[in-house]
């Protein structure tokens, strides 16, 4: 029987040296691929917290949030400090405003999960990068199953998926992943 993917990731992460004393594991890939599900399984197995990119990104800000994430989360954790960051307020559905402040205490392993979290700017700063993928029609169906009741959801998802494809192609994100996981039913 093959190793469970979570066990495989745990073994690979443990075999790597920490970066500045911390092992940051990135779980990236396009929306609807299954990143959150995998991150929750990893967090439970590693007894590690998750910092979700959904606390930074919004429907109207696909990539411009990065400097805030870098300044408030990644850089402090790599300095051995707690991360203190202002999370998106999703009560308006578009996530256009910021809400409460959160603190992620420093710990030896942290999972960052969400779209573009292993972008080029993280090279040399993450211990391990996982790319989670599924075919676009399946990802769209998953997204609409979650968000479809909200006004304009399908148009937002279509636009978002186009932005993701463009970003990932120019950034080469998938090509740098340590592990690629296909979550399609027969992947």
C-alpha positions in Angstrom: 0.0 0.0 0.0 1.4 3.4 -1.0 2.1 6.0 1.7 -0.7 8.4 2.3 0.1 11.8 0.8 0.0 13.4 4.2 2.5 10.9 5.5 4.7 11.5 2.4 4.7 15.3 3.0 5.4 14.9 6.7 8.4 12.7 6.0 9.7 15.1 3.4 9.3 18.2 5.6 11.0 16.4 8.5 13.9 15.6 6.2 14.4 19.3 5.3 16.4 21.8 7.3 14.3 24.6 8.8 14.7 28.0 7.3 15.8 30.4 10.0 14.6 27.9 12.6 11.1 27.4 11.2 9.5 25.0 8.7 6.9 26.8 6.6 5.0 24.5 4.4 3.1 26.1 1.5 -0.1 24.5 0.0 -0.7 26.3 -3.3 -2.7 25.8 -6.5 -5.7 27.1 -8.2 -9.0 27.8 -6.4 -11.3 24.8 -6.0 -8.4 22.3 -6.3 -8.6 21.1 -2.6 -5.9 23.1 -0.9 -7.9 23.8 2.2 -8.8 20.1 2.7 -5.2 19.0 2.4 -3.9 21.9 4.6 -6.4 20.9 7.4 -5.2 17.2 7.2 -1.5 18.4 7.3 -2.2 20.7 10.2 -3.8 18.0 12.3 -1.0 15.5 11.5 1.8 18.1 12.1 0.0 19.8 15.0 0.7 23.0 13.1 -1.4 26.1 12.6 -2.6 27.3 9.2 -2.3 30.9 8.0 -4.9 31.2 5.3 -4.4 33.4 2.2 -8.1 34.0 2.2 -7.3 36.4 5.1 -5.4 38.5 2.6 -6.7 38.0 -0.9 -10.1 39.3 -2.2 -12.2 38.9 -5.3 -11.0 42.4 -6.4 -7.4 42.0 -5.4 -5.9 38.9 -6.8 -2.2 39.6 -6.3 -1.8 43.1 -4.7 -2.2 41.8 -1.2 1.3 40.1 -1.2 3.3 42.9 0.4 1.0 42.9 3.4 1.3 39.1 3.8 5.1 39.3 3.5 5.4 42.1 6.0 2.8 40.9 8.5 3.3 37.1 8.3 6.2 35.6 6.4 9.0 38.1 7.5 8.1 38.0 11.2 7.9 34.2 11.3 11.3 33.9 9.6 12.7 36.3 12.2 11.4 34.0 15.0 8.6 36.4 15.9 4.8 36.1 16.1 2.9 37.1 13.0 0.3 39.8 13.6 -1.9 40.5 10.6 -5.2 42.2 9.7 -7.6 39.7 8.1 -10.0 40.4 5.3 -13.6 41.1 6.3 -15.6 38.7 4.1 -19.0 40.0 5.4 -19.4 42.0 2.1 -18.8 38.8 0.0 -16.1 40.6 -2.1 -13.7 40.9 0.8 -12.9 44.5 -0.1 -12.3 45.7 3.5 -10.0 44.6 6.3 -11.4 43.4 9.6 -10.0 42.0 12.8 -6.3 41.6 13.7 -5.1 38.1 14.3 -1.9 36.8 15.9 -0.2 33.6 14.9 2.3 32.8 17.6 5.7 31.6 16.3 6.0 27.9 16.3 8.5 25.6 14.6 6.1 24.5 11.8 3.5 26.7 10.1 1.3 25.9 7.1 0.4 28.7 4.7 -2.5 27.8 2.5 -4.0 29.5 -0.5 -3.7 30.7 -4.0 -0.2 32.0 -4.9 1.3 31.4 -1.4 4.4 29.7 -2.9 5.0 32.4 -5.5 8.5 33.3 -6.7 9.0 35.6 -3.7 9.0 32.6 -1.4 11.9 30.8 -3.0 14.4 30.0 -0.2 11.9 31.0 2.5 9.7 27.9 2.5 10.7 24.5 3.6 8.3 22.6 1.3 5.8 23.6 -1.4 2.8 21.5 -2.4 0.8 22.2 -5.6 -2.8 20.9 -5.5 -4.6 20.8 -8.8 -7.7 19.5 -10.6 -9.2 20.1 -14.0 -10.7 23.6 -14.5 -14.3 22.3 -14.9 -14.1 20.4 -11.7 -12.6 23.3 -9.8 -15.4 25.6 -11.2 -18.1 23.2 -10.1 -16.6 22.9 -6.6 -16.4 26.7 -6.3 -19.9 27.2 -7.5 -21.2 24.5 -5.1 -19.7 26.6 -2.3 -20.4 30.2 -3.6 -23.1 29.7 -6.3 -25.9 31.2 -4.2 -24.1 34.6 -4.1 -24.8 37.2 -6.7 -22.5 37.1 -9.7 -20.6 34.1 -8.4 -20.1 32.4 -11.8 -18.7 35.6 -13.4 -16.4 36.1 -10.5 -15.1 32.6 -10.6 -14.5 32.7 -14.4 -12.6 36.0 -14.0 -10.6 34.7 -11.1 -9.7 31.4 -12.8 -8.4 33.5 -15.8 -6.3 35.6 -13.4 -4.9 32.5 -11.7 -3.9 30.9 -15.0 -2.1 34.0 -16.1 -0.3 34.5 -12.8 0.8 30.9 -12.4 2.0 30.7 -16.0 4.2 33.8 -15.6 5.4 32.9 -12.1 6.2 29.3 -12.8 4.6 28.3 -9.4 3.7 24.8 -10.3 7.1 24.0 -11.7 8.8 24.9 -8.4 6.6 22.6 -6.3 8.2 19.8 -4.3 5.1 17.7 -4.7 2.1 17.9 -7.2 -1.2 16.4 -6.2 -4.1 15.9 -8.6 -7.4 15.8 -6.7 -9.6 14.9 -9.7 -11.6 11.7 -9.1 -9.1 9.6 -11.0 -6.0 11.7 -10.4 
